[in-house]
């Protein structure tokens, strides 16, 4: 009975230790993913690059990123770019197409679509509203 109790406790310790290690590892991978996005958001980023960081296939990297963050890699990237665009629209006199290009959008219609998806209004409307504040 003592031996059985010892084995159960040993298994509990192993599982707890594994979970703690996995969480630490997951947080390190998430930090690398965010660093990739934040430093290279102006470039074309794909799950291939994320897979290289995670050391796995692009498909697995996408599932892993969603599990960590609750959103897909592309949705996070779009939200991050739109957030940067909002700051530039508020604090810059550059044209919307210049701002879009700075953030990796070379198709103004696609930039407008992504911006509307996140903010609910066009970049031009956002600029007008923020100018009135």
Chimera marker file (.cmm) of the C-alpha trace (Angstrom):
<marker_set name="trace">
<marker id="1" x="0.000" y="0.000" z="0.000" r="1" g="1" b="0" radius="0.5"/>
<marker id="2" x="2.842" y="2.379" z="0.825" r="1" g="1" b="0" radius="0.5"/>
<marker id="3" x="4.526" y="1.568" z="-2.472" r="1" g="1" b="0" radius="0.5"/>
<marker id="4" x="1.283" y="2.223" z="-4.375" r="1" g="1" b="0" radius="0.5"/>
<marker id="5" x="0.804" y="5.563" z="-2.594" r="1" g="1" b="0" radius="0.5"/>
<marker id="6" x="4.413" y="6.476" z="-3.439" r="1" g="1" b="0" radius="0.5"/>
<marker id="7" x="3.831" y="5.669" z="-7.141" r="1" g="1" b="0" radius="0.5"/>
<marker id="8" x="0.641" y="7.782" z="-7.254" r="1" g="1" b="0" radius="0.5"/>
<marker id="9" x="2.450" y="10.733" z="-5.671" r="1" g="1" b="0" radius="0.5"/>
<marker id="10" x="5.345" y="10.298" z="-8.062" r="1" g="1" b="0" radius="0.5"/>
<marker id="11" x="2.980" y="10.386" z="-11.060" r="1" g="1" b="0" radius="0.5"/>
<marker id="12" x="1.223" y="13.486" z="-9.707" r="1" g="1" b="0" radius="0.5"/>
<marker id="13" x="4.561" y="15.241" z="-9.302" r="1" g="1" b="0" radius="0.5"/>
<marker id="14" x="5.620" y="14.281" z="-12.818" r="1" g="1" b="0" radius="0.5"/>
<marker id="15" x="2.348" y="15.577" z="-14.353" r="1" g="1" b="0" radius="0.5"/>
<marker id="16" x="2.481" y="18.812" z="-12.347" r="1" g="1" b="0" radius="0.5"/>
<marker id="17" x="6.125" y="19.348" z="-13.272" r="1" g="1" b="0" radius="0.5"/>
<marker id="18" x="5.388" y="18.639" z="-16.952" r="1" g="1" b="0" radius="0.5"/>
<marker id="19" x="2.501" y="21.135" z="-17.026" r="1" g="1" b="0" radius="0.5"/>
<marker id="20" x="4.614" y="23.841" z="-15.390" r="1" g="1" b="0" radius="0.5"/>
<marker id="21" x="7.441" y="23.215" z="-17.854" r="1" g="1" b="0" radius="0.5"/>
<marker id="22" x="5.052" y="23.245" z="-20.807" r="1" g="1" b="0" radius="0.5"/>
<marker id="23" x="3.537" y="26.538" z="-19.653" r="1" g="1" b="0" radius="0.5"/>
<marker id="24" x="6.966" y="28.119" z="-19.414" r="1" g="1" b="0" radius="0.5"/>
<marker id="25" x="7.879" y="26.746" z="-22.825" r="1" g="1" b="0" radius="0.5"/>
<marker id="26" x="4.565" y="27.939" z="-24.286" r="1" g="1" b="0" radius="0.5"/>
<marker id="27" x="5.087" y="31.429" z="-22.924" r="1" g="1" b="0" radius="0.5"/>
<marker id="28" x="8.582" y="31.563" z="-24.444" r="1" g="1" b="0" radius="0.5"/>
<marker id="29" x="7.201" y="30.500" z="-27.825" r="1" g="1" b="0" radius="0.5"/>
<marker id="30" x="4.420" y="33.061" z="-27.575" r="1" g="1" b="0" radius="0.5"/>
<marker id="31" x="6.956" y="35.780" z="-26.794" r="1" g="1" b="0" radius="0.5"/>
<marker id="32" x="8.959" y="34.779" z="-29.878" r="1" g="1" b="0" radius="0.5"/>
<marker id="33" x="5.805" y="34.842" z="-32.008" r="1" g="1" b="0" radius="0.5"/>
<marker id="34" x="4.835" y="38.309" z="-30.763" r="1" g="1" b="0" radius="0.5"/>
<marker id="35" x="8.383" y="39.520" z="-31.332" r="1" g="1" b="0" radius="0.5"/>
<marker id="36" x="8.208" y="38.243" z="-34.913" r="1" g="1" b="0" radius="0.5"/>
<marker id="37" x="4.928" y="40.044" z="-35.497" r="1" g="1" b="0" radius="0.5"/>
<marker id="38" x="5.946" y="43.285" z="-33.825" r="1" g="1" b="0" radius="0.5"/>
<marker id="39" x="9.332" y="43.522" z="-35.531" r="1" g="1" b="0" radius="0.5"/>
<marker id="40" x="8.259" y="42.351" z="-38.978" r="1" g="1" b="0" radius="0.5"/>
<marker id="41" x="4.619" y="43.436" z="-39.210" r="1" g="1" b="0" radius="0.5"/>
<marker id="42" x="5.378" y="45.501" z="-42.302" r="1" g="1" b="0" radius="0.5"/>
<marker id="43" x="6.506" y="42.405" z="-44.172" r="1" g="1" b="0" radius="0.5"/>
<marker id="44" x="4.483" y="39.530" z="-45.527" r="1" g="1" b="0" radius="0.5"/>
<marker id="45" x="4.277" y="37.158" z="-42.573" r="1" g="1" b="0" radius="0.5"/>
<marker id="46" x="2.987" y="33.639" z="-42.938" r="1" g="1" b="0" radius="0.5"/>
<marker id="47" x="2.520" y="30.555" z="-40.850" r="1" g="1" b="0" radius="0.5"/>
<marker id="48" x="5.692" y="29.228" z="-42.490" r="1" g="1" b="0" radius="0.5"/>
<marker id="49" x="7.766" y="31.786" z="-40.556" r="1" g="1" b="0" radius="0.5"/>
<marker id="50" x="5.841" y="31.005" z="-37.384" r="1" g="1" b="0" radius="0.5"/>
<marker id="51" x="6.423" y="27.296" z="-37.937" r="1" g="1" b="0" radius="0.5"/>
<marker id="52" x="10.167" y="27.927" z="-38.236" r="1" g="1" b="0" radius="0.5"/>
<marker id="53" x="10.160" y="29.706" z="-34.870" r="1" g="1" b="0" radius="0.5"/>
<marker id="54" x="8.122" y="26.959" z="-33.235" r="1" g="1" b="0" radius="0.5"/>
<marker id="55" x="10.072" y="24.207" z="-34.995" r="1" g="1" b="0" radius="0.5"/>
<marker id="56" x="6.985" y="22.595" z="-36.447" r="1" g="1" b="0" radius="0.5"/>
<marker id="57" x="4.706" y="22.565" z="-39.478" r="1" g="1" b="0" radius="0.5"/>
<marker id="58" x="2.836" y="25.753" z="-40.444" r="1" g="1" b="0" radius="0.5"/>
<marker id="59" x="-0.485" y="24.050" z="-39.693" r="1" g="1" b="0" radius="0.5"/>
<marker id="60" x="0.555" y="23.052" z="-36.198" r="1" g="1" b="0" radius="0.5"/>
<marker id="61" x="2.023" y="26.514" z="-35.595" r="1" g="1" b="0" radius="0.5"/>
<marker id="62" x="-1.311" y="28.076" z="-36.501" r="1" g="1" b="0" radius="0.5"/>
<marker id="63" x="-3.243" y="25.815" z="-34.139" r="1" g="1" b="0" radius="0.5"/>
<marker id="64" x="-0.672" y="26.374" z="-31.399" r="1" g="1" b="0" radius="0.5"/>
<marker id="65" x="-0.831" y="30.175" z="-31.809" r="1" g="1" b="0" radius="0.5"/>
<marker id="66" x="-4.625" y="30.127" z="-31.626" r="1" g="1" b="0" radius="0.5"/>
<marker id="67" x="-4.529" y="27.957" z="-28.522" r="1" g="1" b="0" radius="0.5"/>
<marker id="68" x="-2.100" y="30.393" z="-26.869" r="1" g="1" b="0" radius="0.5"/>
<marker id="69" x="-3.825" y="33.631" z="-27.853" r="1" g="1" b="0" radius="0.5"/>
<marker id="70" x="-7.437" y="32.777" z="-28.632" r="1" g="1" b="0" radius="0.5"/>
<marker id="71" x="-7.180" y="34.297" z="-32.122" r="1" g="1" b="0" radius="0.5"/>
<marker id="72" x="-5.652" y="33.131" z="-35.366" r="1" g="1" b="0" radius="0.5"/>
<marker id="73" x="-2.209" y="34.295" z="-36.431" r="1" g="1" b="0" radius="0.5"/>
<marker id="74" x="-3.597" y="36.301" z="-39.350" r="1" g="1" b="0" radius="0.5"/>
<marker id="75" x="-6.306" y="37.927" z="-37.191" r="1" g="1" b="0" radius="0.5"/>
<marker id="76" x="-3.716" y="38.953" z="-34.606" r="1" g="1" b="0" radius="0.5"/>
<marker id="77" x="-1.457" y="40.358" z="-37.317" r="1" g="1" b="0" radius="0.5"/>
<marker id="78" x="-4.335" y="42.327" z="-38.848" r="1" g="1" b="0" radius="0.5"/>
<marker id="79" x="-5.394" y="43.684" z="-35.450" r="1" g="1" b="0" radius="0.5"/>
<marker id="80" x="-1.841" y="44.717" z="-34.659" r="1" g="1" b="0" radius="0.5"/>
<marker id="81" x="-1.434" y="46.483" z="-38.002" r="1" g="1" b="0" radius="0.5"/>
<marker id="82" x="-4.785" y="48.248" z="-37.628" r="1" g="1" b="0" radius="0.5"/>
<marker id="83" x="-3.793" y="49.381" z="-34.139" r="1" g="1" b="0" radius="0.5"/>
<marker id="84" x="-0.608" y="50.874" z="-35.567" r="1" g="1" b="0" radius="0.5"/>
<marker id="85" x="-2.617" y="52.449" z="-38.384" r="1" g="1" b="0" radius="0.5"/>
<marker id="86" x="-4.947" y="54.119" z="-35.863" r="1" g="1" b="0" radius="0.5"/>
<marker id="87" x="-1.996" y="55.766" z="-34.149" r="1" g="1" b="0" radius="0.5"/>
<marker id="88" x="-0.631" y="57.000" z="-37.459" r="1" g="1" b="0" radius="0.5"/>
<marker id="89" x="-4.026" y="58.239" z="-38.625" r="1" g="1" b="0" radius="0.5"/>
<marker id="90" x="-4.381" y="60.246" z="-35.424" r="1" g="1" b="0" radius="0.5"/>
<marker id="91" x="-0.853" y="61.645" z="-35.313" r="1" g="1" b="0" radius="0.5"/>
<marker id="92" x="0.270" y="61.965" z="-38.915" r="1" g="1" b="0" radius="0.5"/>
<marker id="93" x="-0.628" y="63.971" z="-41.982" r="1" g="1" b="0" radius="0.5"/>
<marker id="94" x="0.489" y="61.182" z="-44.306" r="1" g="1" b="0" radius="0.5"/>
<marker id="95" x="-2.055" y="59.906" z="-46.777" r="1" g="1" b="0" radius="0.5"/>
<marker id="96" x="-3.972" y="56.759" z="-45.949" r="1" g="1" b="0" radius="0.5"/>
<marker id="97" x="-2.272" y="54.907" z="-48.797" r="1" g="1" b="0" radius="0.5"/>
<marker id="98" x="1.166" y="55.900" z="-47.432" r="1" g="1" b="0" radius="0.5"/>
<marker id="99" x="0.210" y="54.641" z="-43.976" r="1" g="1" b="0" radius="0.5"/>
<marker id="100" x="-1.161" y="51.424" z="-45.483" r="1" g="1" b="0" radius="0.5"/>
<marker id="101" x="2.071" y="50.850" z="-47.410" r="1" g="1" b="0" radius="0.5"/>
<marker id="102" x="4.167" y="51.484" z="-44.291" r="1" g="1" b="0" radius="0.5"/>
<marker id="103" x="2.248" y="48.701" z="-42.584" r="1" g="1" b="0" radius="0.5"/>
<marker id="104" x="2.616" y="46.186" z="-45.395" r="1" g="1" b="0" radius="0.5"/>
<marker id="105" x="-0.634" y="46.836" z="-47.244" r="1" g="1" b="0" radius="0.5"/>
<marker id="106" x="0.045" y="47.616" z="-50.883" r="1" g="1" b="0" radius="0.5"/>
<marker id="107" x="-3.577" y="47.161" z="-51.907" r="1" g="1" b="0" radius="0.5"/>
<marker id="108" x="-5.605" y="50.063" z="-50.523" r="1" g="1" b="0" radius="0.5"/>
<marker id="109" x="-8.891" y="48.201" z="-50.928" r="1" g="1" b="0" radius="0.5"/>
<marker id="110" x="-7.592" y="45.319" z="-48.827" r="1" g="1" b="0" radius="0.5"/>
<marker id="111" x="-6.309" y="47.723" z="-46.176" r="1" g="1" b="0" radius="0.5"/>
<marker id="112" x="-9.723" y="49.395" z="-46.097" r="1" g="1" b="0" radius="0.5"/>
<marker id="113" x="-11.418" y="45.993" z="-45.763" r="1" g="1" b="0" radius="0.5"/>
<marker id="114" x="-9.130" y="44.915" z="-42.891" r="1" g="1" b="0" radius="0.5"/>
<marker id="115" x="-9.518" y="48.262" z="-41.144" r="1" g="1" b="0" radius="0.5"/>
<marker id="116" x="-13.328" y="48.123" z="-41.417" r="1" g="1" b="0" radius="0.5"/>
<marker id="117" x="-13.334" y="44.541" z="-40.133" r="1" g="1" b="0" radius="0.5"/>
<marker id="118" x="-11.584" y="45.601" z="-36.932" r="1" g="1" b="0" radius="0.5"/>
<marker id="119" x="-12.791" y="49.174" z="-36.382" r="1" g="1" b="0" radius="0.5"/>
<marker id="120" x="-16.206" y="49.108" z="-38.048" r="1" g="1" b="0" radius="0.5"/>
<marker id="121" x="-15.443" y="52.265" z="-40.055" r="1" g="1" b="0" radius="0.5"/>
<marker id="122" x="-13.104" y="53.234" z="-42.867" r="1" g="1" b="0" radius="0.5"/>
<marker id="123" x="-9.648" y="54.705" z="-42.208" r="1" g="1" b="0" radius="0.5"/>
<marker id="124" x="-10.852" y="58.029" z="-43.602" r="1" g="1" b="0" radius="0.5"/>
<marker id="125" x="-13.829" y="58.106" z="-41.238" r="1" g="1" b="0" radius="0.5"/>
<marker id="126" x="-11.532" y="57.173" z="-38.350" r="1" g="1" b="0" radius="0.5"/>
<marker id="127" x="-9.199" y="60.046" z="-39.199" r="1" g="1" b="0" radius="0.5"/>
<marker id="128" x="-12.108" y="62.500" z="-39.359" r="1" g="1" b="0" radius="0.5"/>
<marker id="129" x="-13.532" y="61.340" z="-36.027" r="1" g="1" b="0" radius="0.5"/>
<marker id="130" x="-10.154" y="61.403" z="-34.272" r="1" g="1" b="0" radius="0.5"/>
<marker id="131" x="-9.454" y="64.913" z="-35.626" r="1" g="1" b="0" radius="0.5"/>
<marker id="132" x="-12.622" y="66.220" z="-33.943" r="1" g="1" b="0" radius="0.5"/>
<marker id="133" x="-11.530" y="65.003" z="-30.504" r="1" g="1" b="0" radius="0.5"/>
<link id1="1" id2="2" r="1" g="1" b="0" radius="0.2"/>
<link id1="2" id2="3" r="1" g="1" b="0" radius="0.2"/>
<link id1="3" id2="4" r="1" g="1" b="0" radius="0.2"/>
<link id1="4" id2="5" r="1" g="1" b="0" radius="0.2"/>
<link id1="5" id2="6" r="1" g="1" b="0" radius="0.2"/>
<link id1="6" id2="7" r="1" g="1" b="0" radius="0.2"/>
<link id1="7" id2="8" r="1" g="1" b="0" radius="0.2"/>
<link id1="8" id2="9" r="1" g="1" b="0" radius="0.2"/>
<link id1="9" id2="10" r="1" g="1" b="0" radius="0.2"/>
<link id1="10" id2="11" r="1" g="1" b="0" radius="0.2"/>
<link id1="11" id2="12" r="1" g="1" b="0" radius="0.2"/>
<link id1="12" id2="13" r="1" g="1" b="0" radius="0.2"/>
<link id1="13" id2="14" r="1" g="1" b="0" radius="0.2"/>
<link id1="14" id2="15" r="1" g="1" b="0" radius="0.2"/>
<link id1="15" id2="16" r="1" g="1" b="0" radius="0.2"/>
<link id1="16" id2="17" r="1" g="1" b="0" radius="0.2"/>
<link id1="17" id2="18" r="1" g="1" b="0" radius="0.2"/>
<link id1="18" id2="19" r="1" g="1" b="0" radius="0.2"/>
<link id1="19" id2="20" r="1" g="1" b="0" radius="0.2"/>
<link id1="20" id2="21" r="1" g="1" b="0" radius="0.2"/>
<link id1="21" id2="22" r="1" g="1" b="0" radius="0.2"/>
<link id1="22" id2="23" r="1" g="1" b="0" radius="0.2"/>
<link id1="23" id2="24" r="1" g="1" b="0" radius="0.2"/>
<link id1="24" id2="25" r="1" g="1" b="0" radius="0.2"/>
<link id1="25" id2="26" r="1" g="1" b="0" radius="0.2"/>
<link id1="26" id2="27" r="1" g="1" b="0" radius="0.2"/>
<link id1="27" id2="28" r="1" g="1" b="0" radius="0.2"/>
<link id1="28" id2="29" r="1" g="1" b="0" radius="0.2"/>
<link id1="29" id2="30" r="1" g="1" b="0" radius="0.2"/>
<link id1="30" id2="31" r="1" g="1" b="0" radius="0.2"/>
<link id1="31" id2="32" r="1" g="1" b="0" radius="0.2"/>
<link id1="32" id2="33" r="1" g="1" b="0" radius="0.2"/>
<link id1="33" id2="34" r="1" g="1" b="0" radius="0.2"/>
<link id1="34" id2="35" r="1" g="1" b="0" radius="0.2"/>
<link id1="35" id2="36" r="1" g="1" b="0" radius="0.2"/>
<link id1="36" id2="37" r="1" g="1" b="0" radius="0.2"/>
<link id1="37" id2="38" r="1" g="1" b="0" radius="0.2"/>
<link id1="38" id2="39" r="1" g="1" b="0" radius="0.2"/>
<link id1="39" id2="40" r="1" g="1" b="0" radius="0.2"/>
<link id1="40" id2="41" r="1" g="1" b="0" radius="0.2"/>
<link id1="41" id2="42" r="1" g="1" b="0" radius="0.2"/>
<link id1="42" id2="43" r="1" g="1" b="0" radius="0.2"/>
<link id1="43" id2="44" r="1" g="1" b="0" radius="0.2"/>
<link id1="44" id2="45" r="1" g="1" b="0" radius="0.2"/>
<link id1="45" id2="46" r="1" g="1" b="0" radius="0.2"/>
<link id1="46" id2="47" r="1" g="1" b="0" radius="0.2"/>
<link id1="47" id2="48" r="1" g="1" b="0" radius="0.2"/>
<link id1="48" id2="49" r="1" g="1" b="0" radius="0.2"/>
<link id1="49" id2="50" r="1" g="1" b="0" radius="0.2"/>
<link id1="50" id2="51" r="1" g="1" b="0" radius="0.2"/>
<link id1="51" id2="52" r="1" g="1" b="0" radius="0.2"/>
<link id1="52" id2="53" r="1" g="1" b="0" radius="0.2"/>
<link id1="53" id2="54" r="1" g="1" b="0" radius="0.2"/>
<link id1="54" id2="55" r="1" g="1" b="0" radius="0.2"/>
<link id1="55" id2="56" r="1" g="1" b="0" radius="0.2"/>
<link id1="56" id2="57" r="1" g="1" b="0" radius="0.2"/>
<link id1="57" id2="58" r="1" g="1" b="0" radius="0.2"/>
<link id1="58" id2="59" r="1" g="1" b="0" radius="0.2"/>
<link id1="59" id2="60" r="1" g="1" b="0" radius="0.2"/>
<link id1="60" id2="61" r="1" g="1" b="0" radius="0.2"/>
<link id1="61" id2="62" r="1" g="1" b="0" radius="0.2"/>
<link id1="62" id2="63" r="1" g="1" b="0" radius="0.2"/>
<link id1="63" id2="64" r="1" g="1" b="0" radius="0.2"/>
<link id1="64" id2="65" r="1" g="1" b="0" radius="0.2"/>
<link id1="65" id2="66" r="1" g="1" b="0" radius="0.2"/>
<link id1="66" id2="67" r="1" g="1" b="0" radius="0.2"/>
<link id1="67" id2="68" r="1" g="1" b="0" radius="0.2"/>
<link id1="68" id2="69" r="1" g="1" b="0" radius="0.2"/>
<link id1="69" id2="70" r="1" g="1" b="0" radius="0.2"/>
<link id1="70" id2="71" r="1" g="1" b="0" radius="0.2"/>
<link id1="71" id2="72" r="1" g="1" b="0" radius="0.2"/>
<link id1="72" id2="73" r="1" g="1" b="0" radius="0.2"/>
<link id1="73" id2="74" r="1" g="1" b="0" radius="0.2"/>
<link id1="74" id2="75" r="1" g="1" b="0" radius="0.2"/>
<link id1="75" id2="76" r="1" g="1" b="0" radius="0.2"/>
<link id1="76" id2="77" r="1" g="1" b="0" radius="0.2"/>
<link id1="77" id2="78" r="1" g="1" b="0" radius="0.2"/>
<link id1="78" id2="79" r="1" g="1" b="0" radius="0.2"/>
<link id1="79" id2="80" r="1" g="1" b="0" radius="0.2"/>
<link id1="80" id2="81" r="1" g="1" b="0" radius="0.2"/>
<link id1="81" id2="82" r="1" g="1" b="0" radius="0.2"/>
<link id1="82" id2="83" r="1" g="1" b="0" radius="0.2"/>
<link id1="83" id2="84" r="1" g="1" b="0" radius="0.2"/>
<link id1="84" id2="85" r="1" g="1" b="0" radius="0.2"/>
<link id1="85" id2="86" r="1" g="1" b="0" radius="0.2"/>
<link id1="86" id2="87" r="1" g="1" b="0" radius="0.2"/>
<link id1="87" id2="88" r="1" g="1" b="0" radius="0.2"/>
<link id1="88" id2="89" r="1" g="1" b="0" radius="0.2"/>
<link id1="89" id2="90" r="1" g="1" b="0" radius="0.2"/>
<link id1="90" id2="91" r="1" g="1" b="0" radius="0.2"/>
<link id1="91" id2="92" r="1" g="1" b="0" radius="0.2"/>
<link id1="92" id2="93" r="1" g="1" b="0" radius="0.2"/>
<link id1="93" id2="94" r="1" g="1" b="0" radius="0.2"/>
<link id1="94" id2="95" r="1" g="1" b="0" radius="0.2"/>
<link id1="95" id2="96" r="1" g="1" b="0" radius="0.2"/>
<link id1="96" id2="97" r="1" g="1" b="0" radius="0.2"/>
<link id1="97" id2="98" r="1" g="1" b="0" radius="0.2"/>
<link id1="98" id2="99" r="1" g="1" b="0" radius="0.2"/>
<link id1="99" id2="100" r="1" g="1" b="0" radius="0.2"/>
<link id1="100" id2="101" r="1" g="1" b="0" radius="0.2"/>
<link id1="101" id2="102" r="1" g="1" b="0" radius="0.2"/>
<link id1="102" id2="103" r="1" g="1" b="0" radius="0.2"/>
<link id1="103" id2="104" r="1" g="1" b="0" radius="0.2"/>
<link id1="104" id2="105" r="1" g="1" b="0" radius="0.2"/>
<link id1="105" id2="106" r="1" g="1" b="0" radius="0.2"/>
<link id1="106" id2="107" r="1" g="1" b="0" radius="0.2"/>
<link id1="107" id2="108" r="1" g="1" b="0" radius="0.2"/>
<link id1="108" id2="109" r="1" g="1" b="0" radius="0.2"/>
<link id1="109" id2="110" r="1" g="1" b="0" radius="0.2"/>
<link id1="110" id2="111" r="1" g="1" b="0" radius="0.2"/>
<link id1="111" id2="112" r="1" g="1" b="0" radius="0.2"/>
<link id1="112" id2="113" r="1" g="1" b="0" radius="0.2"/>
<link id1="113" id2="114" r="1" g="1" b="0" radius="0.2"/>
<link id1="114" id2="115" r="1" g="1" b="0" radius="0.2"/>
<link id1="115" id2="116" r="1" g="1" b="0" radius="0.2"/>
<link id1="116" id2="117" r="1" g="1" b="0" radius="0.2"/>
<link id1="117" id2="118" r="1" g="1" b="0" radius="0.2"/>
<link id1="118" id2="119" r="1" g="1" b="0" radius="0.2"/>
<link id1="119" id2="120" r="1" g="1" b="0" radius="0.2"/>
<link id1="120" id2="121" r="1" g="1" b="0" radius="0.2"/>
<link id1="121" id2="122" r="1" g="1" b="0" radius="0.2"/>
<link id1="122" id2="123" r="1" g="1" b="0" radius="0.2"/>
<link id1="123" id2="124" r="1" g="1" b="0" radius="0.2"/>
<link id1="124" id2="125" r="1" g="1" b="0" radius="0.2"/>
<link id1="125" id2="126" r="1" g="1" b="0" radius="0.2"/>
<link id1="126" id2="127" r="1" g="1" b="0" radius="0.2"/>
<link id1="127" id2="128" r="1" g="1" b="0" radius="0.2"/>
<link id1="128" id2="129" r="1" g="1" b="0" radius="0.2"/>
<link id1="129" id2="130" r="1" g="1" b="0" radius="0.2"/>
<link id1="130" id2="131" r="1" g="1" b="0" radius="0.2"/>
<link id1="131" id2="132" r="1" g="1" b="0" radius="0.2"/>
<link id1="132" id2="133" r="1" g="1" b="0" radius="0.2"/>
</marker_set>
